[in-house]
């Protein structure tokens, strides 16, 4: 969460996705920074989708905006690939 930023303009994607409780093959592990959360994704393939209310909040925040900031710390094994964040609005 940013300093001096209105909380209504922020989304904690990790908290909103509820990865540990809702996604098989995901384990919470210690993060790279003090007190931070990290998640270990096991298996070869995984698709994680946000709930409809989270999607609506993202769309509402991004509507009529020309830029946004996404902050993540990623540790990935070599010879692997994946999409970290994908946002799209379906009509």
Phi and psi in degrees as GROMACS dihedral restraints (atoms count N, CA, C in turn):
[ dihedral_restraints ]
;  ai    aj    ak    al  type     phi  dphi    fc
    3     4     5     6     1   -80.8    20    10
    4     5     6     7     1   158.6    20    10
    6     7     8     9     1   -86.0    20    10
    7     8     9    10     1   131.6    20    10
    9    10    11    12     1    73.2    20    10
   10    11    12    13     1    19.2    20    10
   12    13    14    15     1  -108.2    20    10
   13    14    15    16     1   136.7    20    10
   15    16    17    18     1   -61.5    20    10
   16    17    18    19     1   123.1    20    10
   18    19    20    21     1   -57.6    20    10
   19    20    21    22     1   -26.2    20    10
   21    22    23    24     1   -70.4    20    10
   22    23    24    25     1   -13.1    20    10
   24    25    26    27     1  -101.7    20    10
   25    26    27    28     1    12.7    20    10
   27    28    29    30     1  -123.2    20    10
   28    29    30    31     1   153.2    20    10
   30    31    32    33     1  -134.1    20    10
   31    32    33    34     1   125.0    20    10
   33    34    35    36     1   -90.3    20    10
   34    35    36    37     1    94.9    20    10
   36    37    38    39     1   -61.2    20    10
   37    38    39    40     1   -39.5    20    10
   39    40    41    42     1   -60.0    20    10
   40    41    42    43     1   -47.5    20    10
   42    43    44    45     1   -65.7    20    10
   43    44    45    46     1   -42.2    20    10
   45    46    47    48     1   -66.6    20    10
   46    47    48    49     1   -35.8    20    10
   48    49    50    51     1   -74.3    20    10
   49    50    51    52     1   -23.3    20    10
   51    52    53    54     1    50.2    20    10
   52    53    54    55     1    51.3    20    10
   54    55    56    57     1   -56.3    20    10
   55    56    57    58     1   -44.4    20    10
   57    58    59    60     1   -65.5    20    10
   58    59    60    61     1   -40.3    20    10
   60    61    62    63     1   -84.8    20    10
   61    62    63    64     1   -20.3    20    10
   63    64    65    66     1  -114.9    20    10
   64    65    66    67     1    -8.1    20    10
   66    67    68    69     1  -128.5    20    10
   67    68    69    70     1   112.1    20    10
   69    70    71    72     1   -61.6    20    10
   70    71    72    73     1   143.4    20    10
   72    73    74    75     1    85.3    20    10
   73    74    75    76     1     6.8    20    10
   75    76    77    78     1  -114.9    20    10
   76    77    78    79     1   126.8    20    10
   78    79    80    81     1  -123.4    20    10
   79    80    81    82     1   134.2    20    10
   81    82    83    84     1   -79.1    20    10
   82    83    84    85     1   133.9    20    10
   84    85    86    87     1  -132.5    20    10
   85    86    87    88     1   166.4    20    10
   87    88    89    90     1   -61.6    20    10
   88    89    90    91     1   140.1    20    10
   90    91    92    93     1   -80.8    20    10
   91    92    93    94     1   173.5    20    10
   93    94    95    96     1   -74.7    20    10
   94    95    96    97     1   -21.5    20    10
   96    97    98    99     1  -111.7    20    10
   97    98    99   100     1   152.5    20    10
   99   100   101   102     1   -52.9    20    10
  100   101   102   103     1   125.8    20    10
  102   103   104   105     1    73.2    20    10
  103   104   105   106     1     5.7    20    10
  105   106   107   108     1   -89.0    20    10
  106   107   108   109     1   156.9    20    10
  108   109   110   111     1   -94.2    20    10
  109   110   111   112     1   147.4    20    10
  111   112   113   114     1  -138.9    20    10
  112   113   114   115     1   158.1    20    10
  114   115   116   117     1  -130.9    20    10
  115   116   117   118     1   134.7    20    10
  117   118   119   120     1   -99.5    20    10
  118   119   120   121     1   118.7    20    10
  120   121   122   123     1   -95.8    20    10
  121   122   123   124     1   116.5    20    10
  123   124   125   126     1  -102.8    20    10
  124   125   126   127     1   165.2    20    10
  126   127   128   129     1    82.4    20    10
  127   128   129   130     1   176.5    20    10
  129   130   131   132     1   -86.2    20    10
  130   131   132   133     1   -44.2    20    10
  132   133   134   135     1  -121.2    20    10
  133   134   135   136     1   146.2    20    10
  135   136   137   138     1  -155.9    20    10
  136   137   138   139     1   139.5    20    10
  138   139   140   141     1  -127.4    20    10
  139   140   141   142     1   123.9    20    10
  141   142   143   144     1  -118.6    20    10
  142   143   144   145     1   126.4    20    10
  144   145   146   147     1  -120.2    20    10
  145   146   147   148     1   145.0    20    10
  147   148   149   150     1   -78.3    20    10
  148   149   150   151     1   154.7    20    10
  150   151   152   153     1   -67.4    20    10
  151   152   153   154     1   157.5    20    10
  153   154   155   156     1   -54.4    20    10
  154   155   156   157     1   -38.8    20    10
  156   157   158   159     1   -66.9    20    10
  157   158   159   160     1   -31.5    20    10
  159   160   161   162     1   -71.5    20    10
  160   161   162   163     1   -43.4    20    10
  162   163   164   165     1   -56.4    20    10
  163   164   165   166     1   -45.1    20    10
  165   166   167   168     1   -62.5    20    10
  166   167   168   169     1   -40.1    20    10
  168   169   170   171     1   -65.3    20    10
  169   170   171   172     1   -42.1    20    10
  171   172   173   174     1   -61.9    20    10
  172   173   174   175     1   -46.5    20    10
  174   175   176   177     1   -61.3    20    10
  175   176   177   178     1   -44.0    20    10
  177   178   179   180     1   -62.0    20    10
  178   179   180   181     1   -42.5    20    10
  180   181   182   183     1   -68.5    20    10
  181   182   183   184     1   -36.3    20    10
  183   184   185   186     1   -85.9    20    10
  184   185   186   187     1   -18.9    20    10
  186   187   188   189     1   -58.7    20    10
  187   188   189   190     1   130.9    20    10
  189   190   191   192     1    64.2    20    10
  190   191   192   193     1    23.6    20    10
  192   193   194   195     1  -109.5    20    10
  193   194   195   196     1   142.9    20    10
  195   196   197   198     1   -97.6    20    10
  196   197   198   199     1   -12.2    20    10
  198   199   200   201     1  -157.2    20    10
  199   200   201   202     1   160.8    20    10
  201   202   203   204     1  -153.9    20    10
  202   203   204   205     1   167.4    20    10
  204   205   206   207     1  -115.1    20    10
  205   206   207   208     1   133.3    20    10
  207   208   209   210     1  -123.1    20    10
  208   209   210   211     1   124.9    20    10
  210   211   212   213     1  -117.9    20    10
  211   212   213   214     1   127.5    20    10
  213   214   215   216     1  -152.1    20    10
  214   215   216   217     1   148.0    20    10
  216   217   218   219     1  -112.4    20    10
  217   218   219   220     1   123.2    20    10
  219   220   221   222     1  -120.7    20    10
  220   221   222   223     1   135.3    20    10
  222   223   224   225     1  -124.6    20    10
  223   224   225   226     1   120.2    20    10
  225   226   227   228     1  -130.1    20    10
  226   227   228   229     1   139.8    20    10
  228   229   230   231     1   -68.9    20    10
  229   230   231   232     1   150.6    20    10
  231   232   233   234     1   -65.4    20    10
  232   233   234   235     1   155.8    20    10
  234   235   236   237     1    64.4    20    10
  235   236   237   238     1    25.3    20    10
  237   238   239   240     1  -123.5    20    10
  238   239   240   241     1   161.4    20    10
  240   241   242   243     1  -144.8    20    10
  241   242   243   244     1   164.2    20    10
  243   244   245   246     1   177.7    20    10
  244   245   246   247     1   168.3    20    10
  246   247   248   249     1   -98.3    20    10
  247   248   249   250     1   126.3    20    10
  249   250   251   252     1   -82.6    20    10
  250   251   252   253     1   -44.2    20    10
  252   253   254   255     1  -147.3    20    10
  253   254   255   256     1   129.5    20    10
  255   256   257   258     1  -133.0    20    10
  256   257   258   259     1   123.8    20    10
  258   259   260   261     1  -124.2    20    10
  259   260   261   262     1   127.5    20    10
  261   262   263   264     1  -150.7    20    10
  262   263   264   265     1   150.2    20    10
  264   265   266   267     1  -113.0    20    10
  265   266   267   268     1   123.0    20    10
  267   268   269   270     1   -91.4    20    10
  268   269   270   271     1   139.5    20    10
